[in-house]
Amino acid sequence: MQFLPLLLSLYFLSSCRAGPLALPSWRKPNITTSVADRISLADAAVEKAISMLDSNATFTGNSLGYAAQLFSQMAELDTATNRTNYPDTLKDFFLKAPYRANNFSDILSYGHAAVKAYAAYNDPVFRNYAIQSWYFGRAYTLSASQVAAGKTSVKNMSIAKECHERSMSGGTYWVRHLPLSHTYTNSLCDGIATLGTGLSALLAESTPDSAERTMYLAAADDSAGFLQANLITGNSQVQDQIASAANASCASNSDAVTPNPGLVMEGLAVLYSITKDPAIQNLLSRIVSATIPNQVWQQPDGVLTFGDVYLMRSLATLYERNSTPEYQDDIAQYIGVQFNAVVDLATTNGTNIYSNSWPGPPSSAFYPTNQSNAIAAFIGAITISNPPNSSTTSMPLPSSMLLPSPSGSPAMTPSPPQQSKSSKKTVAIIASILATIALMTCVLLIWFIRRRQSRSNSGSSSSPSVSPFGAWRNIRRPGKHARDAPGGGGSGPPPASETRAGARVPPRPPQPAVVATNSASEGSSSAASPPSDLPTEELVRILNERLRGHNWDEDETPPNYPS
């Protein structure tokens, strides 16, 4: 009985344990809006953004990358809803895109949009656009030979061969075609970041040709290596960039902003899906655990102070691919917090326009980045399963949200994506609870048997009682040792079963040794493990010994029983 308090404590700890990152203070972490209504919200927000594009498929007066972010989301929404609403529209937009002759220089946006469109529609036109963008970005990525030589053809400066004894190989320079000032030029900008991981990994994933796949994977590995060597801080925060000029003393931009972890988590999640490299998964887990709880960019209730398309897109990617199983539930709840905040606090019903301040107040002015940030939250929410015990409510939608399809035909009823399976972490928790309950049951059973035995021994010893558990507890075949018996076939208790990485079920307490009554070797101790699959003859022998009070001769026949 001495094990009972410990086991009760373990049981309640197991059943009450929450996710390692989710906090009780989070605002509305569960999504109760139906999947169909989530899709309607995303559709309305995307259509509002499309209506604001100019004749060149850009947002007038804004960065070209903002339009490309929308292109990515059009393809992602079709993928998430199992539809093909936008392939023709996207083809038209790509043809109109400025700087197309320059191979879509914004690899963060146009390259990403192209490869997402290829994944959604399997049209080689989009894949060719993505490859063009990749080659442009590759020219602005430092190779090992360029770092060794200390120069690159795209920069008018000497390159540092290493920073803090770490190579600069694999880093990609920022490239802008719309300078922020007249003094800015790409040839003199020395800021180097990890921009190539995502596009390289996505191309590797979508490429059937083994040689090309190897090339893209090598590029993604180089970019991830640069990230880990130069941009990850000691507390697993992701820095924006580091200066590559030889005379810049490896200065880094350590501003804590959400796009930094967002960009790298998406790329690493795709890369891990391909390679299954545990080092990549470990790096991902570190970044996730440092990003979600970070109070720098969120309110005490978990709502992001400012929305961010990159963070939301990366979290959705992590969830869809189950890249970090130990944080799967936390990611879902975090997406739920942001989705509910956008719907409740960042918009006025009927406008389909969203503020960048997700805690509020809403804004009636359209801005492309604000809209893309909200769309990213909607697309992420489409993939999140409702908790098993929560009810799904249908949210009334304004008539302005019920839009026709882009082709002008009546809007089709979207088919919700298949609900994702229960996360591995939830299964592990349930398994640990069941194992704890089973262990409690075993200990209570042993205690009950010993108590019955003690009471039996204190009574008349001339008429031994037959316990329904006695034969299984006290009898074992001569010469056979149970696994847990002293001197048996092992040096200790069996290894505890693994529930998840880093978590072990408490080992089973040693079974009390018991004396085998009337056994062949009097006084020897045996384990409490029951024998398995005893033949009928053996069971008859055991029963006869217990009833008659002496060992059964092998040649003796069983007693006759009245028929």
C-alpha positions as CSV (number, residue, x, y, z in Angstrom):
1,M,0.0,0.0,0.0
2,Q,3.0,2.3,0.4
3,F,3.0,2.9,-3.4
4,L,-0.5,4.2,-3.6
5,P,0.2,7.9,-2.7
6,L,3.0,8.0,-5.2
7,L,0.9,6.5,-8.0
8,L,-2.1,8.8,-7.3
9,S,0.3,11.7,-7.5
10,L,1.6,10.5,-10.8
11,Y,-1.9,9.9,-12.2
12,F,-3.1,13.4,-11.4
13,L,0.1,15.0,-12.7
14,S,-0.3,13.1,-15.9
15,S,-4.0,14.0,-16.3
16,C,-3.6,17.6,-15.5
17,R,-0.4,18.3,-17.5
18,A,-0.8,21.1,-20.1
19,G,1.2,21.7,-23.2
20,P,4.8,22.9,-22.6
21,L,4.2,26.3,-24.3
22,A,0.5,27.0,-24.0
23,L,-0.5,29.4,-21.2
24,P,-3.7,29.6,-19.3
25,S,-3.7,33.4,-19.9
26,W,-4.1,32.9,-23.7
27,R,-7.2,34.5,-25.2
28,K,-9.5,32.0,-26.9
29,P,-7.0,29.4,-28.0
30,N,-9.7,27.1,-29.3
31,I,-11.3,27.7,-32.7
32,T,-15.1,27.1,-32.6
33,T,-15.8,28.7,-35.9
34,S,-16.8,26.1,-38.5
35,V,-14.3,25.2,-41.2
36,A,-16.8,26.4,-43.9
37,D,-17.0,29.8,-42.1
38,R,-13.2,30.0,-41.9
39,I,-13.0,29.4,-45.6
40,S,-15.6,32.1,-46.2
41,L,-13.5,34.6,-44.2
42,A,-10.4,33.8,-46.1
43,D,-12.2,34.0,-49.5
44,A,-13.6,37.4,-48.7
45,A,-10.3,38.8,-47.5
46,V,-8.5,37.5,-50.6
47,E,-11.1,38.9,-53.0
48,K,-10.9,42.3,-51.2
49,A,-7.1,42.3,-51.8
50,I,-7.4,41.2,-55.4
51,S,-9.8,44.1,-56.0
52,M,-7.2,46.6,-54.8
53,L,-4.5,45.5,-57.4
54,D,-3.7,47.9,-60.2
55,S,-3.4,47.0,-63.9
56,N,0.2,45.7,-63.3
57,A,-1.0,43.3,-60.7
58,T,0.7,45.3,-58.0
59,F,-0.4,47.5,-55.1
60,T,0.2,51.1,-56.3
61,G,2.9,52.9,-54.4
62,N,3.9,49.8,-52.4
63,S,6.7,47.2,-52.5
64,L,6.3,44.7,-55.3
65,G,6.7,41.9,-52.8
66,Y,3.3,42.7,-51.2
67,A,1.5,41.6,-54.4
68,A,3.6,38.5,-54.6
69,Q,2.6,37.6,-51.0
70,L,-1.0,37.7,-52.1
71,F,-0.2,35.4,-55.0
72,S,1.3,32.9,-52.6
73,Q,-1.9,33.0,-50.5
74,M,-4.2,32.6,-53.4
75,A,-2.4,29.3,-54.2
76,E,-2.2,28.3,-50.5
77,L,-5.9,28.9,-50.1
78,D,-6.7,26.7,-53.0
79,T,-4.5,24.0,-51.6
80,A,-6.0,24.2,-48.1
81,T,-9.6,24.0,-49.5
82,N,-8.9,21.4,-52.3
83,R,-10.0,23.8,-55.0
84,T,-8.6,25.3,-58.2
85,N,-10.1,28.8,-58.2
86,Y,-7.0,30.8,-59.1
87,P,-4.6,29.1,-61.6
88,D,-5.6,31.3,-64.6
89,T,-5.8,34.4,-62.5
90,L,-2.3,33.8,-61.2
91,K,-0.9,33.1,-64.7
92,D,-2.2,36.5,-65.7
93,F,-0.7,38.2,-62.7
94,F,2.7,36.7,-63.2
95,L,2.8,37.8,-66.8
96,K,2.1,41.4,-65.7
97,A,4.6,41.4,-62.9
98,P,7.3,44.1,-63.2
99,Y,10.9,42.9,-63.4
100,R,9.8,39.5,-64.7
101,A,12.7,39.9,-67.2
102,N,15.0,40.1,-64.1
103,N,13.9,36.6,-63.1
104,F,11.6,37.6,-60.3
105,S,14.3,39.1,-58.1
106,D,12.3,39.0,-54.9
107,I,12.9,35.4,-54.0
108,L,11.0,35.8,-50.8
109,S,7.8,36.6,-52.6
110,Y,7.7,35.8,-56.3
111,G,9.7,32.7,-56.0
112,H,7.7,31.5,-53.1
113,A,4.4,32.3,-54.9
114,A,5.5,30.5,-58.0
115,V,6.5,27.3,-56.2
116,K,3.3,27.3,-54.1
117,A,1.3,27.7,-57.3
118,Y,3.1,24.8,-58.9
119,A,2.3,22.7,-55.8
120,A,-1.3,23.7,-56.0
121,Y,-1.9,23.3,-59.7
122,N,1.0,21.1,-61.1
123,D,1.4,23.5,-63.9
124,P,5.1,23.6,-65.2
125,V,4.7,27.3,-66.0
126,F,4.8,28.1,-62.3
127,R,7.7,25.8,-61.7
128,N,9.7,27.6,-64.4
129,Y,9.0,30.9,-62.7
130,A,10.2,29.5,-59.4
131,I,13.4,28.2,-60.9
132,Q,14.1,31.5,-62.5
133,S,13.7,33.2,-59.2
134,W,15.9,30.6,-57.5
135,Y,18.8,31.1,-60.0
136,F,18.6,34.9,-59.4
137,G,18.8,34.4,-55.7
138,R,21.6,31.9,-56.0
139,A,23.8,34.6,-57.7
140,Y,23.4,36.6,-54.5
141,T,24.3,33.7,-52.2
142,L,27.8,33.3,-51.0
143,S,29.6,30.0,-52.0
144,A,32.5,28.5,-50.1
145,S,34.9,29.5,-52.9
146,Q,33.7,33.1,-52.8
147,V,34.1,33.3,-49.1
148,A,37.6,31.8,-49.4
149,A,38.5,34.4,-52.1
150,G,36.9,37.2,-50.1
151,K,34.9,38.6,-53.0
152,T,31.8,38.1,-55.1
153,S,30.9,39.6,-58.4
154,V,27.6,41.1,-57.2
155,K,29.3,43.3,-54.5
156,N,31.8,46.1,-54.6
157,M,33.5,45.2,-51.4
158,S,35.8,42.7,-49.7
159,I,34.0,39.9,-48.0
160,A,34.8,38.7,-44.5
161,K,36.0,35.1,-44.7
162,E,34.5,34.3,-41.3
163,C,32.7,35.8,-38.4
164,H,33.4,34.6,-34.9
165,E,35.4,31.7,-36.5
166,R,32.3,30.7,-38.5
167,S,32.0,30.6,-42.3
168,M,29.7,33.1,-44.1
169,S,29.0,30.5,-46.8
170,G,25.3,29.9,-47.5
171,G,24.1,33.4,-46.7
172,T,22.0,35.3,-49.2
173,Y,22.1,39.1,-49.7
174,W,19.0,41.2,-49.6
175,V,18.1,42.6,-53.0
176,R,15.8,45.5,-53.6
177,H,14.7,47.1,-56.9
178,L,12.9,50.0,-55.1
179,P,15.6,51.7,-53.0
180,L,14.6,53.2,-49.7
181,S,16.8,56.2,-50.4
182,H,19.0,57.5,-53.2
183,T,22.1,56.5,-51.3
184,Y,21.1,52.8,-51.2
185,T,22.6,50.5,-53.8
186,N,22.6,46.7,-54.0
187,S,26.3,46.6,-54.8
188,L,27.2,48.2,-51.5
189,C,24.6,46.7,-49.2
190,D,26.5,44.1,-47.1
191,G,23.6,42.7,-45.1
192,I,23.4,38.9,-45.5
193,A,20.6,36.7,-44.3
194,T,19.2,33.2,-44.7
195,L,16.7,33.7,-47.5
196,G,17.2,30.6,-49.6
197,T,16.2,27.8,-47.3
198,G,12.5,27.9,-48.0
199,L,12.5,28.2,-51.8
200,S,15.4,25.7,-52.2
201,A,13.6,23.1,-50.0
202,L,10.2,23.6,-51.7
203,L,11.9,23.1,-55.1
204,A,13.7,20.0,-53.9
205,E,10.3,18.7,-52.6
206,S,8.6,19.2,-56.0
207,T,11.4,18.1,-58.3
208,P,11.3,14.5,-59.7
209,D,14.7,14.8,-61.3
210,S,17.3,13.4,-58.8
211,A,20.2,15.6,-60.0
212,E,18.1,18.8,-59.6
213,R,16.8,17.6,-56.3
214,T,20.3,17.1,-55.0
215,M,21.3,20.6,-56.1
216,Y,18.3,22.2,-54.4
217,L,18.8,20.2,-51.2
218,A,22.5,21.2,-51.1
219,A,21.5,24.8,-51.4
220,A,18.9,24.4,-48.6
221,D,21.5,22.7,-46.4
222,D,24.0,25.5,-47.0
223,S,21.4,28.1,-46.1
224,A,20.4,26.3,-43.0
225,G,24.1,25.9,-42.0
226,F,24.6,29.6,-42.3
227,L,21.5,30.2,-40.2
228,Q,22.7,28.0,-37.4
229,A,26.3,29.3,-37.5
230,N,25.6,33.0,-37.7
231,L,22.0,34.0,-37.0
232,I,20.9,31.9,-34.0
233,T,21.5,33.4,-30.6
234,G,22.3,31.6,-27.4
235,N,18.6,31.7,-26.4
236,S,17.5,30.4,-29.9
237,Q,16.3,33.7,-31.2
238,V,16.7,34.4,-34.9
239,Q,18.6,37.5,-35.9
240,D,17.7,39.4,-39.1
241,Q,21.1,39.7,-40.8
242,I,24.8,40.0,-40.3
243,A,27.2,42.3,-42.1
244,S,29.5,40.5,-44.5
245,A,32.0,43.3,-45.4
246,A,35.5,42.6,-44.2
247,N,35.6,46.0,-42.3
248,A,32.2,45.7,-40.7
249,S,33.3,43.7,-37.7
250,C,30.5,41.1,-38.2
251,A,27.9,43.6,-37.0
252,S,24.5,42.0,-36.6
253,N,20.9,43.2,-36.6
254,S,19.5,41.7,-33.5
255,D,16.0,43.3,-33.6
256,A,13.4,40.9,-32.2
257,V,10.7,40.8,-35.0
258,T,8.4,38.0,-35.9
259,P,9.4,37.7,-39.6
260,N,12.8,36.4,-38.6
261,P,11.7,33.1,-37.0
262,G,8.8,32.9,-39.4
263,L,11.0,32.8,-42.5
264,V,13.4,30.2,-41.2
265,M,10.8,27.9,-39.5
266,E,8.9,27.4,-42.8
267,G,12.1,26.6,-44.7
268,L,13.4,24.2,-42.0
269,A,10.0,22.5,-41.7
270,V,10.1,21.7,-45.4
271,L,13.7,20.6,-45.3
272,Y,13.0,18.3,-42.4
273,S,10.1,16.8,-44.2
274,I,12.5,15.7,-46.9
275,T,15.6,14.7,-45.0
276,K,14.2,13.6,-41.6
277,D,17.5,14.9,-40.1
278,P,17.1,15.0,-36.3
279,A,19.6,17.9,-36.1
280,I,17.2,20.0,-38.2
281,Q,14.2,19.0,-36.1
282,N,16.2,19.8,-32.9
283,L,16.9,23.3,-34.3
284,L,13.3,23.7,-35.2
285,S,12.1,22.7,-31.7
286,R,14.5,25.2,-30.2
287,I,13.3,28.1,-32.4
288,V,9.6,27.2,-31.8
289,S,10.1,27.1,-28.0
290,A,11.8,30.5,-28.1
291,T,9.3,32.1,-30.5
292,I,5.8,31.2,-29.2
293,P,6.3,32.4,-25.6
294,N,8.3,35.6,-26.6
295,Q,6.6,38.5,-24.9
296,V,8.5,41.1,-27.0
297,W,5.9,40.8,-29.9
298,Q,2.7,39.8,-28.1
299,Q,0.3,40.9,-25.4
300,P,0.0,39.1,-22.1
301,D,-3.0,37.2,-23.5
302,G,-0.9,35.8,-26.3
303,V,-2.3,38.0,-29.1
304,L,0.4,39.3,-31.5
305,T,0.8,43.1,-31.1
306,F,1.2,43.3,-34.9
307,G,0.2,40.6,-37.3
308,D,2.8,38.8,-39.5
309,V,2.3,36.7,-42.6
310,Y,5.6,34.9,-42.2
311,L,5.1,33.8,-38.6
312,M,1.5,32.6,-39.3
313,R,2.6,30.8,-42.5
314,S,5.4,29.0,-40.8
315,L,3.2,27.9,-37.9
316,A,0.7,26.5,-40.3
317,T,3.5,24.7,-42.1
318,L,4.8,23.2,-38.9
319,Y,1.3,22.1,-37.9
320,E,0.5,20.6,-41.3
321,R,3.7,18.7,-41.5
322,N,3.8,17.8,-37.7
323,S,7.5,18.9,-37.7
324,T,7.7,19.3,-34.0
325,P,5.3,16.7,-32.4
326,E,6.0,17.9,-28.9
327,Y,4.6,21.3,-29.7
328,Q,1.8,20.3,-32.1
329,D,-1.0,21.2,-29.7
330,D,0.6,24.4,-28.7
331,I,1.0,25.6,-32.3
332,A,-2.7,24.8,-32.9
333,Q,-3.7,26.8,-29.8
334,Y,-1.4,29.7,-30.8
335,I,-2.9,29.9,-34.2
336,G,-6.3,29.8,-32.6
337,V,-5.5,32.8,-30.4
338,Q,-4.4,34.8,-33.4
339,F,-7.4,33.8,-35.6
340,N,-9.9,34.7,-32.9
341,A,-8.2,38.0,-32.3
342,V,-8.3,38.9,-36.0
343,V,-12.0,38.1,-36.3
344,D,-13.0,39.7,-33.0
345,L,-10.7,42.7,-32.7
346,A,-9.0,43.7,-35.9
347,T,-12.0,44.2,-38.3
348,T,-15.4,45.8,-38.6
349,N,-18.1,43.3,-39.7
350,G,-18.8,43.6,-43.4
351,T,-15.7,45.5,-44.5
352,N,-13.4,42.5,-45.1
353,I,-10.5,44.9,-44.3
354,Y,-8.1,44.1,-41.4
355,S,-5.9,46.2,-39.1
356,N,-2.3,45.3,-38.5
357,S,-3.0,45.7,-34.8
358,W,-4.5,42.4,-33.8
359,P,-5.5,43.5,-30.3
360,G,-7.4,46.3,-32.0
361,P,-8.7,48.7,-32.8
362,P,-10.0,47.8,-36.3
363,S,-9.2,50.0,-39.3
364,S,-11.2,51.0,-42.3
365,A,-8.2,51.8,-44.4
366,F,-6.9,49.0,-46.7
367,Y,-3.2,48.3,-46.6
368,P,-1.7,45.2,-48.4
369,T,0.5,43.9,-45.6
370,N,-2.3,44.2,-43.1
371,Q,-4.6,42.2,-45.3
372,S,-2.0,39.5,-46.1
373,N,-1.2,39.1,-42.4
374,A,-4.9,38.4,-41.7
375,I,-5.2,36.1,-44.6
376,A,-2.3,34.0,-43.3
377,A,-4.2,33.6,-40.0
378,F,-7.3,32.5,-41.8
379,I,-5.4,29.9,-43.9
380,G,-3.7,28.6,-40.8
381,A,-7.0,28.2,-39.0
382,I,-8.5,26.2,-41.9
383,T,-6.2,23.3,-41.1
384,I,-6.7,23.3,-37.3
385,S,-9.0,20.6,-35.9
386,N,-11.5,21.5,-33.3
387,P,-10.8,20.1,-29.8
388,P,-12.6,16.8,-29.2
389,N,-14.8,18.2,-26.5
390,S,-15.6,21.6,-28.0
391,S,-18.7,22.4,-29.9
392,T,-18.5,23.9,-33.4
393,T,-20.6,26.9,-33.9
394,S,-21.6,28.5,-37.2
395,M,-20.7,32.2,-37.2
396,P,-23.2,34.4,-39.1
397,L,-21.5,36.1,-42.0
398,P,-22.5,39.4,-43.6
399,S,-23.8,39.1,-47.1
400,S,-20.8,41.0,-48.4
401,M,-18.7,38.0,-47.6
402,L,-20.6,35.6,-49.8
403,L,-18.7,36.2,-52.9
404,P,-18.8,34.7,-56.4
405,S,-15.8,32.7,-57.6
406,P,-13.0,34.5,-59.4
407,S,-14.2,33.2,-62.7
408,G,-17.6,34.9,-62.3
409,S,-19.5,31.7,-62.0
410,P,-21.6,30.9,-58.9
411,A,-19.4,30.2,-56.0
412,M,-18.9,26.5,-55.4
413,T,-19.4,25.1,-52.0
414,P,-15.9,24.5,-50.7
415,S,-15.0,21.1,-49.5
416,P,-13.4,21.3,-46.1
417,P,-10.0,19.8,-45.9
418,Q,-9.6,16.5,-44.2
419,Q,-9.4,17.0,-40.4
420,S,-5.9,16.3,-39.2
421,K,-5.3,13.4,-36.8
422,S,-4.8,13.6,-33.1
423,S,-1.3,14.8,-32.4
424,K,1.3,12.4,-31.2
425,K,1.7,14.4,-28.0
426,T,-1.9,13.9,-27.0
427,V,-1.6,10.1,-27.7
428,A,1.5,10.0,-25.6
429,I,-0.3,11.8,-22.7
430,I,-3.2,9.4,-22.9
431,A,-0.9,6.4,-23.1
432,S,1.0,7.6,-20.0
433,I,-2.3,8.0,-18.1
434,L,-3.5,4.6,-19.0
435,A,-0.1,3.1,-18.1
436,T,-0.3,4.8,-14.7
437,I,-3.8,3.5,-14.1
438,A,-2.7,0.0,-15.0
439,L,0.2,0.3,-12.7
440,M,-2.0,1.5,-9.9
441,T,-4.3,-1.5,-10.5
442,C,-1.5,-4.0,-10.3
443,V,-0.2,-2.6,-7.0
444,L,-3.6,-2.5,-5.5
445,L,-4.2,-6.1,-6.6
446,I,-0.9,-7.2,-5.1
447,W,-1.8,-5.4,-1.8
448,F,-5.2,-7.0,-1.8
449,I,-3.7,-10.5,-2.4
450,R,-1.1,-10.1,0.3
451,R,-3.8,-8.9,2.7
452,R,-6.0,-11.9,1.9
453,Q,-3.0,-14.2,2.4
454,S,-2.1,-12.6,5.7
455,R,-5.7,-13.1,7.0
456,S,-5.7,-16.7,5.7
457,N,-2.4,-17.5,7.5
458,S,-3.7,-16.1,10.7
459,G,-6.6,-18.5,10.7
460,S,-6.6,-22.3,10.7
461,S,-3.7,-23.7,8.8
462,S,-5.3,-27.1,8.4
463,S,-7.7,-26.1,5.7
464,P,-5.9,-23.9,3.2
465,S,-8.2,-21.5,1.3
466,V,-8.0,-21.3,-2.4
467,S,-7.7,-17.7,-3.6
468,P,-8.9,-17.0,-7.2
469,F,-5.5,-15.4,-7.8
470,G,-3.4,-17.9,-5.8
471,A,-2.4,-20.2,-8.6
472,W,-1.3,-17.3,-10.8
473,R,0.5,-15.5,-8.0
474,N,2.4,-18.3,-6.2
475,I,2.9,-21.1,-8.6
476,R,5.5,-21.3,-11.4
477,R,6.8,-24.3,-13.2
478,P,10.0,-25.8,-11.7
479,G,13.2,-24.5,-13.4
480,K,11.4,-21.5,-14.9
481,H,12.2,-18.0,-13.6
482,A,10.0,-15.0,-14.2
483,R,11.5,-11.9,-15.7
484,D,11.2,-9.9,-12.4
485,A,12.3,-12.7,-10.1
486,P,15.5,-12.3,-8.1
487,G,18.2,-14.1,-10.0
488,G,16.0,-14.4,-13.0
489,G,16.8,-13.6,-16.6
490,G,17.6,-10.0,-16.1
491,S,19.7,-7.7,-14.0
492,G,16.9,-5.4,-13.1
493,P,13.4,-4.2,-13.9
494,P,12.5,-4.0,-17.6
495,P,13.1,-0.7,-19.3
496,A,10.3,1.8,-19.0
497,S,8.4,2.3,-22.2
498,E,8.9,5.6,-24.1
499,T,5.9,7.9,-24.4
500,R,7.6,10.7,-26.3
501,A,11.0,12.3,-26.6
502,G,12.3,13.1,-23.2
503,A,9.4,11.7,-21.3
504,R,9.4,8.2,-19.6
505,V,6.7,6.4,-17.8
506,P,7.8,5.8,-14.2
507,P,9.3,2.3,-13.9
508,R,7.2,-0.4,-12.3
509,P,8.0,-0.9,-8.6
510,P,9.8,-4.2,-7.8
511,Q,7.4,-7.0,-7.3
512,P,7.4,-8.4,-3.7
513,A,9.0,-11.8,-3.5
514,V,6.6,-14.5,-2.3
515,V,7.1,-18.0,-1.0
516,A,5.8,-20.7,-3.3
517,T,3.6,-22.8,-1.1
518,N,4.1,-26.6,-1.6
519,S,6.4,-26.0,-4.5
520,A,9.1,-28.4,-5.5
521,S,11.8,-26.2,-4.0
522,E,10.5,-25.2,-0.6
523,G,11.4,-21.7,0.6
524,S,12.5,-20.4,-2.8
525,S,11.1,-17.0,-3.8
526,S,9.3,-16.3,-7.0
527,A,8.0,-13.3,-8.8
528,A,4.4,-12.2,-8.9
529,S,4.3,-12.3,-12.7
530,P,1.6,-14.8,-13.7
531,P,2.6,-17.7,-16.0
532,S,1.2,-17.5,-19.4
533,D,-0.6,-20.2,-21.4
534,L,-0.5,-23.0,-18.8
535,P,-1.6,-26.4,-20.3
536,T,-4.7,-28.0,-18.9
537,E,-2.7,-30.8,-17.3
538,E,-0.6,-28.3,-15.3
539,L,-3.8,-26.5,-14.1
540,V,-5.2,-29.8,-12.9
541,R,-2.0,-30.6,-11.1
542,I,-2.0,-27.2,-9.3
543,L,-5.6,-27.5,-8.3
544,N,-5.1,-31.0,-7.0
545,E,-2.0,-30.0,-4.9
546,R,-4.0,-27.1,-3.3
547,L,-7.0,-29.3,-2.4
548,R,-5.0,-32.4,-1.2
549,G,-2.2,-30.6,0.6
550,H,0.7,-32.5,-1.0
551,N,2.6,-32.7,-4.3
552,W,1.0,-34.4,-7.2
553,D,2.7,-37.5,-8.5
554,E,3.2,-37.3,-12.2
555,D,1.7,-40.8,-12.7
556,E,-1.3,-40.1,-10.4
557,T,-4.6,-39.6,-12.2
558,P,-6.9,-36.7,-11.3
559,P,-9.7,-37.5,-8.8
560,N,-13.0,-38.5,-10.2
561,Y,-15.7,-35.8,-10.0
562,P,-19.4,-36.6,-9.9
563,S,-21.0,-36.1,-13.2
